[in-house]
Amino acid sequence: MDRTAVAVVTGGASGIGHAVVADLAAHGYHVVVLDREHPTGQPPDGVLAVTGDVRVAADNQRAVDAALSRFGRLDLFVGNAGVHDAGTGVRDLPAADLADLTRHVLDVDVVGYLLGAAAAAGPLADRGGSMVFTLSDASFVVRGNGTGIAYAAAKHAALGLVRHLAADLAPAVRVNAVAPGGVVTGLRDARGTLVYDRPVEISEHIRAANPLGLVLAPDEIAPLYRFLASPHAKGMTGEVLRPDGGLAVR
């Protein structure tokens, strides 16, 4: 990897995003992290934290501008910031509350991706760069995985976003995604409650649900983002890697 490569990662203060930041930094990237929370601990050399909200266009632009002003270029945009819906079904809330929840999840998980892509598209095109988005098994599976209707709708929409961006930005920018199965992280729902509040029990449920009988950790998934941005994936755009234990053949 060119040791001057530069990435912007949203939602990089925790969970999968934090692991992606660590992996990129360990392999020579400079990284700008956009998150509502400041990363805990001392960031690695070459990692710059920008506090902001992915739902705000100006905050996405600030992160991209920080990459350009601090490091001089942008090679990779990782759209990762997300929020869950706590498995809420269509009959679980009054209609007005369900609408509010769904708008919130869509704003973060879809509009946030779109605004980040819009801010990054020009600089990435200048470098022949890449976008990689975090999807989910909920982009393909809607029952048995703890997802509710808002989160499933958002992740299905994000899949469409990836495919549209891939067609729209080719050949200058490649756009791909990673769709893990359940990964026990600090992901929170729209109320701020931990989704994986019973990690041992939830891990066993995830393990039992997929054919390979496994539960991956964030640092096992993170290298896939770097692969999709690398020359090894130069023939790939509009694709989704699914490290979900084989749910497609369940």
C-alpha positions as CSV (number, residue, x, y, z in Angstrom):
1,M,0.0,0.0,0.0
2,D,1.1,3.5,-0.8
3,R,2.0,4.8,2.7
4,T,0.5,8.2,1.8
5,A,-3.0,6.8,1.2
6,V,-5.8,8.7,3.0
7,A,-9.2,7.5,4.2
8,V,-12.2,9.1,5.9
9,V,-14.2,6.7,8.1
10,T,-17.5,7.6,9.6
11,G,-18.5,6.0,12.9
12,G,-14.9,5.2,13.5
13,A,-14.8,5.8,17.3
14,S,-16.2,2.3,18.2
15,G,-17.2,-1.1,16.9
16,I,-16.4,-2.2,13.4
17,G,-15.5,1.4,12.4
18,H,-12.8,1.5,15.1
19,A,-11.4,-1.8,13.9
20,V,-11.3,-0.5,10.3
21,V,-9.5,2.7,11.4
22,A,-6.9,0.6,13.3
23,D,-6.4,-1.8,10.4
24,L,-6.0,1.0,7.9
25,A,-3.6,2.9,10.1
26,A,-1.5,-0.2,10.7
27,H,-1.2,-0.6,6.9
28,G,0.0,2.8,6.1
29,Y,-3.1,4.9,5.8
30,H,-3.7,8.3,7.2
31,V,-7.3,8.3,8.5
32,V,-9.8,11.0,9.4
33,V,-12.5,9.7,11.7
34,L,-15.9,11.4,11.7
35,D,-18.0,10.5,14.7
36,R,-20.3,12.1,17.3
37,E,-18.0,10.8,20.0
38,H,-14.3,11.3,20.2
39,P,-12.4,8.1,20.0
40,T,-11.2,6.8,23.4
41,G,-7.5,6.6,24.1
42,Q,-4.7,8.0,22.2
43,P,-5.3,7.7,18.4
44,P,-2.6,6.1,16.4
45,D,-0.2,8.2,14.5
46,G,-1.8,9.6,11.3
47,V,-5.3,9.4,12.7
48,L,-7.3,12.6,13.0
49,A,-10.6,12.8,14.8
50,V,-13.4,15.2,13.6
51,T,-16.5,15.4,15.8
52,G,-19.7,15.7,13.9
53,D,-23.0,14.1,12.8
54,V,-23.2,12.2,9.6
55,R,-26.8,13.5,9.1
56,V,-25.3,17.0,8.6
57,A,-23.9,17.7,5.2
58,A,-21.5,20.3,6.5
59,D,-20.0,17.8,9.0
60,N,-19.3,15.3,6.3
61,Q,-17.7,18.1,4.2
62,R,-15.5,19.1,7.2
63,A,-14.2,15.6,7.5
64,V,-13.3,15.5,3.8
65,D,-11.8,18.9,4.0
66,A,-9.7,17.9,7.0
67,A,-8.3,15.0,5.0
68,L,-7.4,17.2,2.1
69,S,-5.9,20.0,4.2
70,R,-4.0,17.8,6.6
71,F,-2.9,15.0,4.3
72,G,-3.4,16.4,0.8
73,R,-5.6,13.8,-0.8
74,L,-8.4,11.3,-0.4
75,D,-8.2,7.7,-1.6
76,L,-11.0,5.9,0.4
77,F,-14.3,6.8,2.0
78,V,-15.8,4.3,4.5
79,G,-19.4,4.9,5.3
80,N,-20.0,3.0,8.5
81,A,-21.8,5.1,11.1
82,G,-25.1,3.5,12.0
83,V,-28.0,3.1,14.5
84,H,-30.3,0.1,15.2
85,D,-34.0,0.0,15.8
86,A,-34.0,-2.6,18.6
87,G,-35.9,-5.1,16.6
88,T,-39.1,-3.0,16.5
89,G,-41.9,-4.5,14.4
90,V,-44.7,-2.8,12.6
91,R,-47.2,-3.6,15.5
92,D,-44.9,-2.6,18.4
93,L,-45.3,1.1,18.4
94,P,-48.1,3.7,17.7
95,A,-47.9,4.8,14.1
96,A,-46.5,8.2,14.9
97,D,-43.7,6.8,17.1
98,L,-42.9,4.1,14.5
99,A,-42.6,6.9,11.8
100,D,-40.2,8.9,14.0
101,L,-38.1,5.9,14.7
102,T,-37.9,5.0,11.0
103,R,-37.0,8.5,10.0
104,H,-34.2,8.6,12.5
105,V,-32.7,5.2,11.4
106,L,-33.0,6.2,7.7
107,D,-31.4,9.6,8.4
108,V,-28.4,8.0,10.0
109,D,-28.0,4.8,8.0
110,V,-29.0,6.0,4.6
111,V,-28.9,9.8,4.3
112,G,-25.7,9.8,6.4
113,Y,-24.1,7.5,3.8
114,L,-25.4,9.6,0.9
115,L,-24.1,12.9,2.4
116,G,-20.7,11.3,3.0
117,A,-20.5,10.0,-0.5
118,A,-21.5,13.4,-1.9
119,A,-18.7,15.1,0.0
120,A,-16.1,12.5,-1.0
121,A,-17.0,11.8,-4.6
122,G,-15.0,14.6,-6.2
123,P,-11.7,14.1,-4.3
124,L,-12.0,10.3,-4.8
125,A,-12.5,10.7,-8.5
126,D,-9.3,12.8,-8.7
127,R,-7.4,9.9,-7.2
128,G,-9.2,7.0,-8.8
129,G,-10.3,6.0,-5.3
130,S,-12.9,3.9,-3.6
131,M,-15.9,3.9,-1.3
132,V,-16.7,1.0,1.0
133,F,-19.9,0.9,3.0
134,T,-21.0,-1.2,6.0
135,L,-24.2,-3.0,5.2
136,S,-25.5,-6.0,7.3
137,D,-27.1,-9.3,7.0
138,A,-30.3,-7.2,7.3
139,S,-29.6,-6.1,3.8
140,F,-30.7,-9.6,2.8
141,V,-32.4,-11.3,5.8
142,V,-35.3,-9.8,7.6
143,R,-36.2,-12.4,10.2
144,G,-34.3,-14.3,12.9
145,N,-31.4,-11.8,13.1
146,G,-32.8,-9.3,15.6
147,T,-33.6,-6.7,13.0
148,G,-36.8,-4.6,13.0
149,I,-38.6,-3.1,10.1
150,A,-36.8,0.3,10.2
151,Y,-33.3,-1.2,10.3
152,A,-34.2,-3.8,7.5
153,A,-35.6,-1.0,5.4
154,A,-32.5,1.2,5.9
155,K,-30.0,-1.6,5.1
156,H,-32.0,-2.6,2.0
157,A,-31.9,1.0,1.0
158,A,-28.2,1.2,1.6
159,L,-27.7,-1.7,-0.7
160,G,-29.5,0.2,-3.4
161,L,-27.4,3.2,-2.6
162,V,-24.2,1.2,-3.1
163,R,-25.3,-0.1,-6.5
164,H,-26.5,3.2,-7.7
165,L,-23.2,4.9,-6.6
166,A,-21.2,2.2,-8.3
167,A,-23.0,2.8,-11.6
168,D,-23.0,6.6,-11.2
169,L,-19.3,7.0,-10.3
170,A,-17.7,4.4,-12.6
171,P,-15.1,4.3,-13.9
172,A,-13.5,7.0,-11.7
173,V,-14.6,5.6,-8.3
174,R,-15.2,2.0,-7.3
175,V,-18.0,1.5,-4.7
176,N,-18.4,-1.7,-2.7
177,A,-19.7,-2.9,0.7
178,V,-19.2,-5.3,3.5
179,A,-22.3,-7.0,5.0
180,P,-21.4,-8.8,8.2
181,G,-23.6,-11.1,10.2
182,G,-24.1,-10.3,13.9
183,V,-21.0,-8.7,15.3
184,V,-21.1,-8.0,19.0
185,T,-20.1,-4.4,19.3
186,G,-21.2,-1.2,21.1
187,L,-23.9,-0.6,18.5
188,R,-26.8,1.4,20.0
189,D,-30.4,1.7,19.0
190,A,-32.2,5.0,18.4
191,R,-32.8,5.4,22.1
192,G,-29.1,5.0,22.9
193,T,-29.5,1.5,24.4
194,L,-26.9,-1.1,23.7
195,V,-28.1,-3.6,21.1
196,Y,-25.8,-6.3,22.3
197,D,-26.6,-6.0,26.0
198,R,-26.3,-9.8,26.6
199,P,-23.1,-10.5,24.6
200,V,-22.7,-14.2,25.6
201,E,-26.3,-15.1,24.9
202,I,-26.5,-13.1,21.7
203,S,-23.2,-14.6,20.5
204,E,-24.6,-18.1,20.9
205,H,-27.7,-17.1,19.0
206,I,-25.6,-15.7,16.1
207,R,-23.5,-18.9,16.1
208,A,-26.5,-21.2,16.0
209,A,-28.1,-19.2,13.1
210,N,-25.3,-19.5,10.5
211,P,-24.1,-22.6,8.7
212,L,-20.4,-22.1,9.7
213,G,-21.4,-21.8,13.4
214,L,-19.2,-18.7,14.0
215,V,-19.2,-15.2,15.4
216,L,-16.6,-12.8,13.9
217,A,-15.0,-10.0,15.8
218,P,-14.6,-6.5,14.4
219,D,-10.9,-7.0,13.8
220,E,-11.6,-10.1,11.7
221,I,-13.9,-8.1,9.4
222,A,-11.8,-4.9,9.1
223,P,-9.3,-6.2,6.6
224,L,-12.1,-6.7,4.0
225,Y,-12.5,-3.0,3.7
226,R,-8.8,-2.6,3.0
227,F,-9.0,-5.4,0.4
228,L,-11.9,-3.7,-1.4
229,A,-9.9,-0.5,-1.6
230,S,-6.8,-2.3,-2.8
231,P,-5.6,-3.1,-6.4
232,H,-6.5,-6.7,-5.7
233,A,-10.1,-5.7,-6.0
234,K,-9.7,-3.4,-9.0
235,G,-12.2,-5.4,-11.0
236,M,-14.9,-5.1,-8.4
237,T,-17.6,-2.4,-8.1
238,G,-21.2,-2.7,-6.9
239,E,-20.2,-5.8,-5.0
240,V,-21.0,-6.9,-1.4
241,L,-18.8,-9.2,0.6
242,R,-20.8,-11.1,3.1
243,P,-18.8,-12.4,6.1
244,D,-22.0,-13.7,7.8
245,G,-21.2,-17.4,8.2
246,G,-23.0,-18.4,5.1
247,L,-26.5,-17.1,5.7
248,A,-27.2,-17.1,2.0
249,V,-27.2,-20.9,2.0
250,R,-29.0,-21.3,5.4
